[in-house]
Amino acid sequence: MKERPVAIVTGASRGIGKGIALELASLGFDLVVNYFDFTADGKPDDSKAIQTQKEIEDLGAKCEILRGDVSSAADRDNLVALTKSKFGRCDMLVNNAGVAPLKRLDILEATEESFDRVLRINLKGPYFLTQKVANWMIEQIKEHPDRAFRIVNTSSLSAYTSSPGRGEYCVSKAGVSMMTMLYADRLAEFGIGVFEIRPGIIATDMTSVVKDKYDKLISEGLTPIKRWGQLEDIGKVVGAIAEGRLDFSTGQVINVDGGFHFRRL
């Protein structure tokens, strides 16, 4: 039986990360799903991850789930260690975990605590997880030069769109863009492709609280394609990367936003 490739997807118990994990499972990948969910009263919540694991396994894939904070070096080490012990390989890393500020504050009033939290999770975490996984990928290439290895970073239209009420989030996603370029440059000699996905307005549980606002904006032409983005829209793009269809486009930014990024008159 042919050995299946393995992908680590962070923040994959729900939302965009879950959509990506399900797409990869449908393409023949086994999965390691990282998550760090809490209930409304602040208690650790494993329920969504367990449900995602079941859906992945229903697609015929193996799936390990591990609770962990990507901003923690120990938790990143545990994530890689689990992948090594259970699968012995990692062919793809998808850095998807991320948070918004707990409270939106004008940039003239924003706190250092919020800035540190958002940057720690959204940028520092994936930066150093990529470092760790990339070094492991380089080791794997020496033993298995026939295998393909790829890294995908989820950023946001906020990487270039000003939102002064959540400046720390914008800065973190702009940092992810530069991080993508840096790793694409450094890892090109090893044949490891690195890509950035920039989602637009995507229908998730996080955006459900602003549904009415964006329904109106989209209908008025905020995006040329007048609909919400769906999880499948992101998953299909990551799937194309996983299948090797963009291997000569390392460092590429792929906007999945219904045309929001256009400059229009």
C-alpha atoms as one frame of an Amber mdcrd trajectory, in Angstrom:
protein
   0.000   0.000   0.000   1.314   3.422  -0.948   2.311   5.557   2.021   0.110
   8.628   2.345   1.497  12.164   2.640   0.932  14.014   5.919  -0.090  17.610
   6.601  -0.048  19.643   9.800  -2.812  22.265   9.847  -2.941  24.719  12.748
  -6.187  26.237  13.947  -8.047  23.481  12.109 -10.854  22.441  14.443 -13.209
  24.901  12.737 -13.465  27.643  10.151 -10.925  28.076   7.386  -8.484  25.602
   8.924 -11.139  22.898   9.019 -12.039  23.551   5.393  -8.392  23.176   4.432
  -7.974  19.977   6.458 -11.043  18.377   4.884  -9.835  19.258   1.399  -6.414
  17.755   2.066  -8.017  14.607   3.488 -10.078  14.268   0.301  -6.835  14.458
  -1.697  -5.237  11.579   0.162  -3.425  13.300   3.025  -3.388  12.130   6.615
  -3.758  15.017   9.059  -2.457  16.424  12.299  -4.979  19.004  13.495  -3.876
  21.649  15.979  -6.471  23.674  17.884  -6.814  25.873  20.973 -10.551  26.306
  21.501 -12.384  27.518  24.579 -16.011  27.461  25.663 -17.937  30.676  26.240
 -17.012  30.544  29.925 -13.302  30.143  29.191 -12.862  26.402  29.664 -10.826
  24.255  27.217 -13.101  22.898  24.479 -12.195  19.762  22.521 -15.616  19.162
  20.994 -15.049  20.885  17.648 -11.692  19.188  17.161 -13.200  15.775  17.874
 -15.967  16.451  15.342 -13.426  17.585  12.745 -11.361  14.457  13.394 -14.443
  12.310  12.743 -15.223  14.113   9.483 -11.637  13.672   8.308 -11.648   9.989
   9.187 -14.979   9.576   7.372 -13.053  10.618   4.243 -10.710   7.669   4.735
  -7.808   9.618   6.229  -6.019   9.156   9.515  -6.184  12.156  11.834  -4.475
  13.059  15.077  -5.702  16.067  17.068  -3.613  18.008  19.556  -4.587  20.980
  21.665  -1.835  23.581  21.708  -1.013  27.281  21.557   1.200  28.003  18.550
   2.748  30.939  20.419   4.222  28.471  22.939   7.564  26.910  22.035   6.711
  23.843  24.127   3.383  23.386  22.341   5.058  23.759  18.933   7.610  21.128
  19.954   4.778  18.818  21.053   2.990  19.281  17.729   6.034  18.281  15.706
   6.893  15.457  18.104   3.375  14.001  17.756   3.613  14.139  13.975   6.971
  12.366  14.036   5.798   9.661  16.436   2.463   8.950  14.716   3.390   9.392
  11.071   7.160   9.805  10.752   6.800  12.459   8.074   5.389  15.885   7.267
   4.887  16.817   3.629   2.880  19.986   4.146   2.514  22.625   6.844  -0.445
  24.994   6.825  -0.050  27.900   9.254  -3.659  28.901   9.741  -4.090  29.558
  13.486  -4.758  33.184  14.280  -6.721  35.522  16.507  -8.296  38.953  16.365
  -7.982  41.450  19.214 -10.227  40.590  22.142 -11.523  44.140  21.909 -11.326
  46.503  18.972  -9.651  49.738  20.015  -8.613  52.752  17.991  -4.905  52.697
  17.234  -4.529  55.793  19.439  -5.898  53.817  22.393  -4.754  50.238  21.729
  -2.819  48.434  24.436   0.571  46.772  24.415  -1.020  43.679  25.941  -3.311
  43.234  22.943  -0.508  43.954  20.495   1.747  41.376  22.146  -0.992  38.723
  22.229  -1.971  39.102  18.576   1.599  39.289  17.273   2.673  36.353  19.426
  -0.046  34.065  18.055  -0.412  35.352  14.496   3.237  35.953  13.614   5.753
  34.648  16.149   4.019  31.267  16.391   3.943  30.447  12.677   7.381  31.999
  12.139   9.060  29.591  14.522   6.813  26.617  13.743   7.833  27.041  10.113
  11.481  27.169  11.143  11.124  23.881  13.037   9.131  22.073  10.366  11.289
  23.403   7.527  14.413  22.000   9.141  12.665  18.639   9.504  11.573  18.815
   5.859  15.185  19.392   4.811  16.177  16.259   6.745  13.399  14.300   5.022
  14.508  15.488   1.583  17.931  13.942   2.144  16.313  10.549   2.787  13.393
  10.894   0.348  14.397  13.194  -2.537  11.366  11.968  -4.498   8.885  13.563
  -2.087   7.442  17.061  -2.442   7.253  19.457   0.508   5.197  22.638   0.758
   4.261  25.325   3.295   1.160  27.529   3.194   0.509  30.599   5.339  -2.967
  32.036   5.834  -2.846  35.815   6.012  -5.746  38.167   5.279  -6.839  41.110
   3.181  -5.849  42.974   6.361  -2.226  42.481   5.290  -2.734  45.553   3.055
  -6.116  46.997   4.079  -6.081  49.588   6.849  -8.351  48.977   9.849  -7.290
  51.492  12.538  -9.652  49.797  14.997  -7.594  46.601  14.932  -4.155  47.774
  13.969  -2.345  44.925  15.707  -4.180  42.398  13.516  -3.218  44.253  10.330
   0.420  44.435  11.407   0.477  40.720  12.215  -0.891  39.752   8.811   1.471
  42.101   6.996   4.238  40.320   8.890   2.958  36.960   7.660   3.329  38.263
   4.105   7.001  39.105   4.610   7.529  35.839   6.475   6.205  33.997   3.403
   8.645  35.772   1.130  11.571  35.142   3.459  10.917  31.427   3.782  10.147
  31.055   0.058  13.532  32.630  -0.673  15.464  30.583   1.874  13.849  27.225
   1.107  13.844  27.455  -2.690  17.224  25.710  -2.912  15.654  22.667  -1.265
  12.621  22.659  -3.544  10.232  23.544  -0.701   7.488  25.828  -1.988   6.062
  28.483   0.335   2.778  30.251  -0.422   0.486  32.884   1.078  -3.295  32.636
   0.971  -5.120  35.937   1.510  -8.754  35.254   2.355 -11.316  37.971   1.944
 -14.741  37.982   3.587 -15.282  34.312   4.380 -18.378  32.814   6.010 -17.205
  31.344   9.323 -18.438  31.353  12.902 -16.079  34.285  13.554 -17.675  36.440
  10.834 -21.259  35.417  11.625 -21.534  38.295  14.114 -21.072  40.839  11.291
 -23.175  39.039   8.689 -25.765  41.786   8.232 -23.079  44.440   7.819 -21.206
  42.537   5.138 -24.353  41.278   3.404 -25.148  44.939   2.741 -21.594  45.903
   1.733 -21.263  42.958  -0.638 -24.622  43.679  -2.254 -23.482  47.280  -2.782
 -20.345  46.152  -4.620 -17.622  45.828  -1.977 -16.442  42.761  -3.898 -16.843
  42.335  -7.676 -18.097  38.774  -7.089 -21.161  39.524  -5.003 -21.161  36.701
  -2.494 -19.459  35.605   0.695 -16.401  33.428   0.351 -16.906  29.846   1.492
 -14.536  27.491   3.281 -14.380  25.427   0.101 -12.972  28.412  -1.795  -9.917
  28.432   0.464  -9.669  24.651   0.552  -9.571  24.373  -3.233  -6.631  26.758
  -3.484  -4.649  24.913  -0.830  -5.591  21.698  -2.593  -4.108  22.983  -5.849
  -0.885  23.785  -4.004  -0.883  20.344  -2.389  -1.266  18.696  -5.794   1.815
  20.531  -7.086  -0.003  22.745  -9.566   1.817  25.888  -8.392   5.266  24.510
  -7.665   7.060  27.030  -9.911   5.227  29.905  -8.203   6.867  29.778  -4.781
   6.367  32.943  -2.765   3.130  33.684  -4.592   0.297  35.538  -2.864  -3.077
  34.078  -3.778  -6.036  36.345  -3.089  -9.209  34.400  -2.331 -11.484  37.394
  -1.921 -13.954  37.697  -4.772 -11.865  40.482  -6.296 -11.701  42.721  -3.228
  -8.039  43.468  -3.990  -8.837  45.145  -7.317  -8.262  48.890  -7.637 -11.375
  50.085  -9.439 -12.648  53.400 -10.754
